[in-house]
């Protein structure tokens, strides 16, 4: 009896093993996948909002405008961000954080102060022309609450101090003319920042080309320079 009954149970178990499991619906996906999807949506909101702020100004851009660009409801937008102030803060913080990361990456690179400064300035010029950095420059921290303003100003100060230390390094090793490093740093930073006010994405020159040309004129001036020996037209 036991031998005769074993076969049906084995077949039944085999059928169960071969039956595909139903796919989980989105709300029940593993937590890590839901978090990834949420992060992507937050990034999309910030990118679209930063572009809208740059195009129309902060006060002229409403949450309804941002939601419409994203083809979502305003209530859905509130799920990801509590207020328009928070969206602006996140956009500006990302822009400044990108610049800080670029400076920190190149700060300890071997070379003369001038070489390191040039590399940093080129990278900062490129970063300053992305949508988040443009938002930080064109809108500024003025509309934000005081605590947020102080935090962003502290981040800007951190970047400025790091660049000034590279300028001082160059003055000490003789690769940069000795003068007041604060003035040099402020002039370089201000010139790069101002580029965001006239640069138009999608134009004849890319952000990288504009950055490179801007740094060349800042570091080498606008007077004609002799061509390197051995170069022919």
URFEN-V449748 format. One record per residue. RES is the residue in three letters. PHI is phi in whole degrees, 0 to 359 (999 if undefined). PSI is psi in whole degrees, 0 to 359 (NA if undefined). Layout:
RES;PHI;PSI
RES;PHI;PSI
This chain:
UNK;999;318
UNK;295;320
UNK;294;318
UNK;295;326
UNK;279;344
UNK;290;324
UNK;296;313
UNK;300;321
UNK;295;320
UNK;296;318
UNK;296;320
UNK;295;319
UNK;295;321
UNK;296;319
UNK;297;319
UNK;296;320
UNK;293;328
UNK;274;353
UNK;282;122
UNK;294;143
UNK;284;143
UNK;295;143
UNK;289;139
UNK;288;139
UNK;284;162
UNK;307;316
UNK;298;340
UNK;251;15
UNK;295;157
UNK;306;149
UNK;303;322
UNK;295;326
UNK;288;321
UNK;295;323
UNK;294;319
UNK;299;316
UNK;297;319
UNK;295;321
UNK;296;319
UNK;297;320
UNK;291;321
UNK;296;319
UNK;299;320
UNK;296;318
UNK;300;314
UNK;295;317
UNK;298;314
UNK;292;319
UNK;295;317
UNK;299;318
UNK;296;319
UNK;295;318
UNK;299;318
UNK;294;322
UNK;284;316
UNK;245;351
UNK;92;157
UNK;292;310
UNK;290;332
UNK;275;356
UNK;254;121
UNK;259;167
UNK;297;328
UNK;298;320
UNK;298;315
UNK;295;316
UNK;298;321
UNK;296;319
UNK;297;329
UNK;268;357
UNK;57;44
UNK;228;166
UNK;278;160
UNK;296;324
UNK;295;325
UNK;293;322
UNK;298;321
UNK;294;337
UNK;295;327
UNK;266;328
UNK;219;141
UNK;283;333
UNK;201;169
UNK;292;326
UNK;302;317
UNK;295;321
UNK;297;314
UNK;298;316
UNK;301;315
UNK;295;321
UNK;297;313
UNK;292;319
UNK;297;321
UNK;293;317
UNK;300;313
UNK;291;324
UNK;295;324
UNK;296;318
UNK;294;316
UNK;300;317
UNK;298;320
UNK;295;318
UNK;295;314
UNK;297;325
UNK;297;322
UNK;261;348
UNK;302;318
UNK;265;9
UNK;293;135
UNK;297;148
UNK;141;173
UNK;291;161
UNK;302;321
UNK;295;317
UNK;298;315
UNK;294;318
UNK;299;317
UNK;299;315
UNK;298;318
UNK;295;316
UNK;295;320
UNK;298;315
UNK;295;319
UNK;295;322
UNK;297;318
UNK;295;316
UNK;295;325
UNK;293;346
UNK;260;3
UNK;279;168
UNK;296;327
UNK;286;318
UNK;292;323
UNK;297;321
UNK;297;316
UNK;298;322
UNK;281;313
UNK;287;325
UNK;265;315
UNK;76;175
UNK;272;1
UNK;309;316
UNK;288;351
UNK;271;159
UNK;299;158
UNK;303;317
UNK;298;319
UNK;293;319
UNK;300;314
UNK;297;321
UNK;297;315
UNK;290;321
UNK;296;324
UNK;296;323
UNK;293;318
UNK;298;318
UNK;297;320
UNK;301;317
UNK;295;315
UNK;298;316
UNK;298;320
UNK;296;316
UNK;294;320
UNK;300;322
UNK;294;328
UNK;290;320
UNK;300;315
UNK;297;321
UNK;301;317
UNK;294;323
UNK;292;325
UNK;287;326
UNK;267;1
UNK;86;3
UNK;273;348
UNK;231;136
UNK;300;138
UNK;283;124
UNK;201;197
UNK;284;114
UNK;296;335
UNK;293;319
UNK;293;316
UNK;300;313
UNK;297;316
UNK;294;320
UNK;294;316
UNK;296;312
UNK;297;317
UNK;295;320
UNK;295;318
UNK;294;317
UNK;298;321
UNK;295;334
UNK;304;327
UNK;296;340
UNK;279;340
UNK;241;345
UNK;291;134
UNK;243;113
UNK;303;143
UNK;87;6
UNK;279;194
UNK;294;330
UNK;248;141
UNK;282;168
UNK;299;321
UNK;296;319
UNK;293;318
UNK;297;318
UNK;299;314
UNK;297;314
UNK;295;321
UNK;296;316
UNK;293;321
UNK;302;315
UNK;290;328
UNK;288;317
UNK;277;327
UNK;247;357
UNK;80;187
UNK;246;0
UNK;282;152
UNK;300;144
UNK;244;144
UNK;295;144
UNK;286;145
UNK;302;144
UNK;300;141
UNK;91;350
UNK;272;132
UNK;240;158
UNK;285;NA
